[in-house]
Amino acid sequence: MSFSPFSDPEVAVDSMAAEAKETEELTKSEDSEDSDSSGEGGSTTEMDFLRTLFSRTLGISTPEKVLDELSLEGVSKFMLSEKCKNVVCMVGAGISTSAGIPDFRSPGSGLYSNLQKYNLPYPEAIFQIGFFKENPEPFFALARELYPGQFKPTICHYFIRLLKEKGLLLRCYSQNIDTLERVAGLLSDDLVEAHGTFHTSHCVGTFCKAEYSLSWMKEKIFSDLIPKCEKCNNLVKPDIVFFGESLPSRFFSTAKSDFPKVDLLIVMGTSLQVQPFASLVSKVPINTPRLLINKEKTGEGETFLSFLGLGGGMDFDSDKAYRDVAWLGNCDDGCLALAESLGWKAELEELVKKEHAAIDAASQKSEKKTEQKEETKTDQKEEKKE
């Protein structure tokens, strides 16, 4: 049902006309030098007139500026104030590239640019549910290369962990399937894995849906076996969202409750090209600051409201910009710069160093156990021969 601020069409027309006349007179009195509507100045005046008209008619006032300045320093000052209590992070593949995991769309280095060896009809087919059911081998071959447990979380992941420890993190919404947020110390309640996760797997059978663990799936994949359900013999697929599948219900329910109370939105390492994830940037309150840490500017949607200067897509550069800040470059460098501005840099670097050392120690212990198992198997074979 469409929204109308008026119940009677004739009243609507009269009211709009009255608003137009009143706003036109106000515009003329404020700037008599721009009364000539021809030329570039006239176009600007007309647009300001339309913005004022629509904002007054729809009851939309000019948002209050929350940041002292539209910069990383302005964001950090806000984060340290009493006004900032609920921070939501939206993250994509760009926060994991420094861990050695490719993103999807970067020319040359991105995942979609390097899938020729799988003989796909087109790159995206490897993540399409219909293609997977008919030809699962390419996906599981790729899964061996990208499987969780082979990579360490990045500075970005640990910066989000630090937000949690500081009591600021409301939620992290991730497009990633690498589980590095979990490895970095975030719990299930801290996360919304919008595009699913390798953490669990399920049978694709319509009436089965048996669940399998990360360790079960890992054993199958690294044994060069196509994972099959132990109950019905259908394929078992990690719980990542393929093209043609719905997003997890948790994505929608949690976003509905989280975003109205967000004090600061931090967007990192995502092109904001995939819906409905990308639409979340417009779900925060109209005066909530939004920080983008990315290689390039993104999310600058040409929506009806942003055209009128009233919100919608991210706006970094126009004269109407009032809450959006872009820090362009490597995501890890951006997090370090923000941490330094917050006075957290040494703490963040120490956290990364400590956690990476723990991961290395656990990995060495696991490798040693595997070697011992292999030696035991070899000894048993030798004993049988004797």
C-alpha positions in Angstrom: 0.0 0.0 0.0 1.4 3.4 -1.0 1.9 6.1 1.6 0.1 9.4 1.4 0.1 12.1 4.1 -3.4 13.0 3.1 -6.7 11.1 3.2 -8.6 13.4 0.8 -7.1 13.9 -2.8 -8.6 17.4 -3.1 -7.1 18.4 0.3 -3.8 17.0 -0.8 -3.7 19.2 -4.0 -4.8 22.3 -2.1 -2.2 21.7 0.7 0.6 21.0 -1.8 -0.3 24.2 -3.7 -0.3 26.2 -0.4 3.0 24.7 0.6 4.5 25.4 -2.8 3.4 29.1 -2.7 4.6 29.5 0.9 8.0 27.9 0.1 8.4 29.9 -3.1 7.9 33.1 -1.2 10.3 32.0 1.5 12.9 31.2 -1.1 12.5 34.6 -2.8 12.8 36.5 0.4 15.9 34.6 1.5 17.8 35.1 -1.7 16.4 37.8 -4.0 19.6 37.7 -6.2 18.6 34.2 -7.4 15.1 35.2 -8.4 15.9 34.7 -12.1 15.3 30.9 -12.6 17.3 30.7 -15.8 20.9 29.3 -15.9 22.9 27.2 -13.5 22.0 29.3 -10.4 18.3 28.9 -11.3 18.6 25.1 -11.4 20.2 25.1 -8.0 17.4 27.3 -6.6 14.8 25.1 -8.1 16.3 22.0 -6.6 16.6 23.6 -3.2 12.9 24.7 -3.6 11.9 21.1 -4.4 13.9 19.7 -1.4 12.3 22.2 0.9 8.8 21.5 -0.5 9.1 17.7 -0.2 10.7 17.8 3.3 8.0 20.2 4.6 5.1 18.2 2.9 6.4 14.8 4.0 7.4 16.0 7.5 11.1 15.3 6.9 13.3 17.7 8.7 17.0 18.4 8.0 19.0 15.7 10.0 21.1 16.8 12.9 24.8 16.4 12.4 26.3 14.1 15.0 30.0 14.2 13.9 32.1 17.2 14.6 33.8 16.7 11.3 33.4 14.2 8.4 36.7 12.4 8.9 38.2 9.4 10.7 39.1 11.7 13.6 35.4 12.9 13.7 34.3 9.2 13.9 36.8 8.3 16.6 35.7 11.3 18.7 32.1 10.2 18.4 33.0 6.6 19.3 34.6 7.7 22.5 31.6 9.8 23.5 28.5 8.8 25.5 26.4 9.0 22.3 28.0 5.9 20.8 26.9 2.7 22.5 25.7 0.4 19.7 28.1 -0.2 16.7 27.2 -2.5 13.8 29.8 -3.7 11.4 29.0 -4.8 7.8 31.9 -6.7 6.3 32.7 -8.4 3.0 35.6 -10.4 1.4 37.9 -7.3 1.5 38.6 -7.9 5.2 40.0 -11.4 4.5 42.2 -10.8 1.5 45.3 -10.1 3.7 44.8 -13.5 5.2 45.3 -15.0 1.7 41.7 -15.5 0.8 40.7 -13.9 -2.6 37.7 -11.7 -2.9 35.2 -12.3 -5.6 35.3 -9.4 -8.0 38.8 -7.9 -8.1 40.0 -8.0 -11.8 42.8 -10.5 -12.1 43.1 -11.6 -8.5 39.4 -12.1 -7.6 37.9 -15.6 -7.3 35.7 -15.2 -10.3 38.8 -14.4 -12.5 40.6 -17.6 -11.6 38.0 -20.4 -12.0 39.0 -21.5 -15.5 40.5 -24.8 -14.3 37.0 -25.9 -13.2 35.6 -25.7 -16.7 32.5 -23.9 -15.6 29.9 -22.5 -18.1 30.3 -19.2 -16.3 32.1 -18.3 -13.0 29.0 -17.8 -10.9 27.9 -21.4 -11.7 30.1 -22.7 -8.9 27.8 -21.1 -6.4 24.5 -22.0 -8.1 22.4 -24.6 -6.3 21.1 -26.2 -9.5 24.6 -26.6 -11.0 25.9 -27.9 -7.7 23.3 -30.7 -7.5 24.2 -31.8 -11.0 27.9 -31.3 -10.8 29.2 -30.9 -7.2 32.9 -31.7 -7.9 34.0 -28.1 -8.9 32.6 -26.6 -5.6 34.3 -29.2 -3.4 37.6 -28.8 -5.3 37.4 -25.1 -4.6 36.3 -25.7 -1.0 39.6 -27.6 -0.4 41.5 -24.5 -1.3 39.5 -22.1 0.8 38.5 -24.4 3.7 38.4 -22.8 7.2 41.4 -23.7 9.4 44.1 -22.8 6.8 43.9 -19.0 7.4 44.4 -16.6 10.3 42.1 -13.7 11.1 43.2 -10.3 10.0 43.7 -7.0 11.8 40.1 -6.1 10.7 38.7 -9.3 12.4 40.5 -8.4 15.6 39.4 -4.8 15.5 35.8 -6.1 15.5 36.8 -8.4 18.4 38.1 -5.3 20.2 34.8 -3.5 19.7 33.2 -6.4 21.4 35.6 -6.3 24.3 35.0 -2.6 24.7 31.2 -3.2 24.9 30.5 -1.3 21.7 29.7 -4.1 19.2 26.0 -4.7 18.8 26.4 -7.1 15.9 28.7 -8.0 13.0 26.9 -8.7 9.7 29.2 -10.6 7.4 29.0 -11.7 3.8 32.0 -14.0 4.3 31.8 -17.8 4.6 35.4 -18.3 5.8 34.4 -18.3 9.6 37.3 -16.0 10.4 35.1 -13.9 12.6 34.5 -16.9 14.8 38.2 -17.8 14.8 38.9 -14.2 16.0 36.7 -14.7 19.0 33.2 -13.6 18.0 30.4 -15.9 19.2 27.3 -16.9 17.4 25.2 -14.2 19.0 27.7 -11.6 17.9 27.4 -12.6 14.3 24.9 -12.6 11.4 26.5 -14.7 8.7 24.3 -13.3 5.9 25.6 -15.6 3.2 25.9 -18.6 5.5 28.9 -20.4 6.8 31.1 -23.6 6.6 30.6 -24.0 10.3 27.7 -26.4 9.8 26.4 -28.5 6.9 23.1 -30.1 5.9 21.8 -32.8 3.6 20.1 -31.2 0.5 17.4 -33.9 0.6 14.0 -32.3 0.8 12.8 -34.6 3.6 16.1 -35.3 5.4 18.1 -32.1 6.1 20.4 -34.0 8.5 23.0 -31.8 10.1 26.8 -32.4 9.9 29.7 -30.8 11.7 32.7 -28.8 10.4 35.0 -31.6 11.3 32.8 -34.2 9.4 32.7 -32.1 6.3 36.5 -31.4 6.5 37.3 -35.1 6.7 35.2 -35.8 3.5 36.6 -32.9 1.5 40.2 -33.6 2.3 39.7 -37.3 1.5 38.7 -36.3 -2.0 35.2 -37.7 -1.3 32.0 -36.0 -2.4 30.1 -35.7 1.0 27.0 -37.9 1.0 24.3 -38.1 3.7 24.7 -41.1 5.9 20.9 -41.4 6.2 19.6 -40.9 2.7 22.7 -40.7 0.4 21.9 -37.3 -0.9 24.6 -34.6 -1.2 25.6 -32.7 1.9 26.3 -29.0 1.4 28.0 -26.5 3.8 25.4 -24.0 5.0 26.6 -21.3 2.7 24.0 -19.5 0.6 24.1 -20.3 -3.0 22.5 -18.3 -5.8 18.9 -19.5 -5.9 18.7 -20.0 -2.1 17.1 -17.8 0.5 19.2 -16.0 3.1 19.0 -17.3 6.7 15.9 -16.2 8.5 18.2 -14.8 11.3 19.4 -12.2 8.8 16.0 -10.6 8.5 14.8 -11.0 12.0 18.0 -9.7 13.6 18.4 -6.8 11.2 14.8 -5.7 11.9 15.6 -5.4 15.6 19.2 -4.2 15.4 19.2 -1.4 12.8 16.7 1.0 14.4 19.1 1.4 17.4 22.5 1.6 15.7 24.6 4.6 16.8 27.4 4.0 14.3 27.6 1.8 11.2 31.1 0.6 10.0 31.2 -0.9 6.5 34.4 -2.7 5.5 35.7 -4.6 2.5 32.5 -4.9 0.5 31.4 -3.7 -2.9 27.8 -3.4 -1.6 26.6 -4.9 -4.9 24.7 -7.9 -3.6 21.2 -7.5 -2.3 19.5 -7.6 0.2 22.8 -7.3 2.2 23.7 -4.0 0.5 20.3 -2.4 1.5 21.2 -2.5 5.2 23.2 0.7 4.9 19.9 2.6 4.5 18.2 0.9 7.5 20.0 2.9 10.2 18.4 6.0 11.7 18.7 9.1 9.5 21.3 10.8 11.8 23.4 7.7 12.4 27.0 8.2 11.1 28.3 5.7 8.6 32.0 4.9 8.1 33.3 3.1 5.0 36.7 1.5 5.0 37.3 0.2 1.5 39.6 0.4 -1.5 37.0 2.5 -3.3 33.9 4.4 -2.6 30.7 2.3 -2.8 27.1 2.4 -1.6 26.4 5.8 -3.2 22.9 4.8 -4.4 20.9 7.3 -6.5 17.7 6.8 -4.6 14.8 9.2 -4.7 15.6 10.5 -1.2 19.3 11.0 -1.9 18.3 12.9 -5.0 16.4 15.2 -2.8 19.2 15.4 -0.3 17.2 13.7 2.3 19.1 10.4 2.9 19.1 6.9 1.3 22.4 6.0 -0.4 25.7 7.0 1.1 26.8 10.5 0.3 30.5 11.4 0.9 31.1 14.4 -1.3 28.1 16.5 -2.0 27.3 19.8 -0.3 24.5 17.9 1.5 26.8 15.3 3.0 26.3 15.3 6.8 27.1 11.8 8.2 29.1 9.6 5.8 32.9 9.2 5.9 35.1 7.2 3.5 38.6 6.0 4.4 40.0 4.6 1.2 42.8 2.0 1.1 43.6 -1.5 2.6 41.1 -2.5 5.2 43.8 -3.5 7.8 45.4 -0.1 7.4 42.1 1.6 7.8 41.4 -0.3 11.1 44.9 0.5 12.4 44.4 4.2 11.5 41.0 4.2 13.4 42.5 2.3 16.3 45.3 4.8 16.5 42.8 7.7 16.5 40.9 6.0 19.3 44.1 5.3 21.3 43.7 1.5 20.9 46.5 0.8 18.4 49.0 -0.8 20.8 46.1 -2.9 22.3 45.0 -4.1 18.8 48.5 -5.0 17.7 49.1 -6.9 20.9 45.8 -8.8 20.5 46.7 -9.8 16.9 50.2 -10.9 18.0 48.9 -13.0 20.9 46.1 -14.7 19.0 48.2 -15.5 15.9 50.8 -17.1 18.3 48.1 -19.2 19.8 46.8 -20.3 16.4 50.4 -21.2 15.3 50.9 -23.3 18.5 47.6 -25.1 18.0 48.4 -25.8 14.4 51.8 -27.2 15.2 50.2 -29.5 17.9 47.6 -30.7 15.4 50.3 -31.4 12.7 52.3 -33.4 15.3 49.2 -35.5 16.2 48.6 -36.1 12.5 52.2 -37.2 12.0 51.9 -39.6 15.0 48.7 -41.1 13.6 50.4 -41.7 10.2 53.4 -43.3 11.9 51.1 -45.5 13.9 49.3 -46.6 10.7 52.6 -47.3 9.0 53.8 -49.4 12.0 50.6 -51.4 12.0 50.9 -52.2 8.3 54.5 -53.3 8.8 53.5 -55.6 11.7 50.8 -57.2 9.6 53.4 -57.9 6.9 55.6 -59.6 9.4 
